[in-house]
Amino acid sequence: MQKLIFVVDDNDANLTMAALVLEAEYRVLTMPSAVKMLSLLEKKQPDMILLDIEMPDMTGFEAIAQLKERPEWQNIPVMFLTGRNEDSVMSEGLQLGALDFIHKPILPNALKNRVKNYLELVERRNT
């Protein structure tokens, strides 16, 4: 069965790009906010979350903090999507439990390869 990836971003172009790049290999659900993601997590658990940092209703940092508080969600791998490149942003994201960052604009091959590599790494860790 294909792995499920949530892509959470308030920018439609980023959601479309990520879905186009990943849907050949994975089931992809896109959503425009972390609030919607948290609601959907009550029903479905993804194999990975790609999460924008800067969103209006709830930031990616606030969302990952909530993920890490819930035992049933805390081991879902999260990679941040961001246009920011400051050390402080990256440091905070990693301290909160993110695996990595995918910088915007999204580079299709980098996205595809990072997702594949991290999913394989997580799978090996869990066996």
C-alpha positions as CSV (number, residue, x, y, z in Angstrom):
1,M,0.0,0.0,0.0
2,Q,1.2,3.5,-0.8
3,K,2.4,5.7,2.0
4,L,0.2,8.7,2.9
5,I,1.7,12.2,3.0
6,F,-0.1,15.3,4.3
7,V,1.0,18.5,2.7
8,V,0.0,21.6,4.8
9,D,0.5,25.0,3.3
10,D,-1.6,28.1,2.9
11,N,-0.3,28.7,-0.6
12,D,-2.2,26.8,-3.3
13,A,0.7,26.8,-5.7
14,N,2.9,25.0,-3.1
15,L,0.2,22.5,-2.4
16,T,-0.3,21.8,-6.1
17,M,3.5,21.5,-6.8
18,A,4.0,19.1,-3.9
19,A,1.1,17.0,-4.9
20,L,2.2,16.8,-8.6
21,V,5.7,15.8,-7.5
22,L,4.7,13.2,-5.0
23,E,1.4,11.6,-6.2
24,A,3.1,9.2,-8.6
25,E,4.7,7.4,-5.6
26,Y,2.5,8.3,-2.6
27,R,-1.1,9.1,-1.6
28,V,-1.1,12.8,-1.0
29,L,-3.6,14.8,0.9
30,T,-3.2,18.6,0.8
31,M,-4.7,21.0,3.2
32,P,-4.5,24.8,3.6
33,S,-4.0,25.0,7.4
34,A,-2.6,23.3,10.4
35,V,-6.1,23.5,12.0
36,K,-7.5,21.3,9.2
37,M,-4.5,19.0,9.5
38,L,-5.1,18.5,13.3
39,S,-8.7,17.8,12.6
40,L,-8.0,15.2,9.9
41,L,-5.4,13.5,12.2
42,E,-8.3,12.4,14.3
43,K,-9.4,10.2,11.4
44,K,-6.3,9.4,9.4
45,Q,-2.6,9.2,10.3
46,P,-0.1,9.9,7.6
47,D,3.4,8.4,7.2
48,M,4.8,11.9,6.9
49,I,3.8,15.5,7.2
50,L,5.2,18.4,5.1
51,L,4.3,21.5,7.1
52,D,4.6,25.1,6.2
53,I,5.9,27.3,9.0
54,E,4.2,30.6,8.4
55,M,0.4,30.2,8.2
56,P,-2.3,32.6,9.4
57,D,-4.4,30.5,11.9
58,M,-1.6,28.4,13.4
59,T,2.1,28.3,12.6
60,G,3.9,25.2,11.8
61,F,5.8,25.5,15.0
62,E,2.6,25.6,17.0
63,A,1.3,22.6,15.1
64,I,4.4,20.4,15.6
65,A,4.3,21.2,19.3
66,Q,0.7,19.9,19.4
67,L,1.7,16.8,17.4
68,K,4.5,16.0,19.8
69,E,2.2,16.3,22.8
70,R,0.0,13.4,21.6
71,P,1.5,9.9,22.0
72,E,-0.4,8.7,18.9
73,W,1.0,11.5,16.7
74,Q,4.4,12.2,18.2
75,N,6.3,9.7,15.9
76,I,4.9,11.1,12.7
77,P,7.9,12.4,10.7
78,V,7.6,16.1,9.9
79,M,9.5,18.2,7.4
80,F,9.0,21.9,7.4
81,L,8.3,23.8,4.1
82,T,9.7,27.3,4.4
83,G,11.0,30.3,2.5
84,R,13.1,31.3,5.5
85,N,16.7,30.4,5.9
86,E,17.7,31.9,9.2
87,D,19.7,29.8,11.6
88,S,17.2,30.6,14.4
89,V,14.2,29.4,12.4
90,M,16.0,26.1,11.5
91,S,17.3,25.6,15.1
92,E,13.8,26.1,16.6
93,G,12.2,23.7,14.0
94,L,14.8,21.0,14.8
95,Q,14.4,21.5,18.5
96,L,10.6,21.0,18.1
97,G,11.3,17.7,16.4
98,A,11.3,18.3,12.7
99,L,13.4,16.0,10.5
100,D,14.5,18.6,8.0
101,F,13.5,21.6,6.0
102,I,12.5,21.9,2.4
103,H,13.1,25.4,1.1
104,K,10.7,27.3,-1.1
105,P,10.4,27.6,-4.0
106,I,10.1,23.8,-4.0
107,L,12.6,22.0,-6.2
108,P,10.8,18.9,-7.4
109,N,13.7,16.4,-7.4
110,A,14.9,17.6,-4.0
111,L,11.4,17.2,-2.6
112,K,11.0,13.7,-4.1
113,N,14.4,12.5,-2.9
114,R,14.2,13.9,0.6
115,V,10.7,12.4,1.2
116,K,11.9,9.0,-0.2
117,N,15.1,9.0,1.9
118,Y,13.4,10.0,5.1
119,L,10.6,7.5,4.7
120,E,13.1,4.7,4.1
121,L,15.1,5.9,7.2
122,V,12.0,5.9,9.4
123,E,11.0,2.5,8.1
124,R,14.4,1.0,8.9
125,R,14.4,2.6,12.3
126,N,11.0,1.0,13.0
127,T,12.0,-2.6,12.0
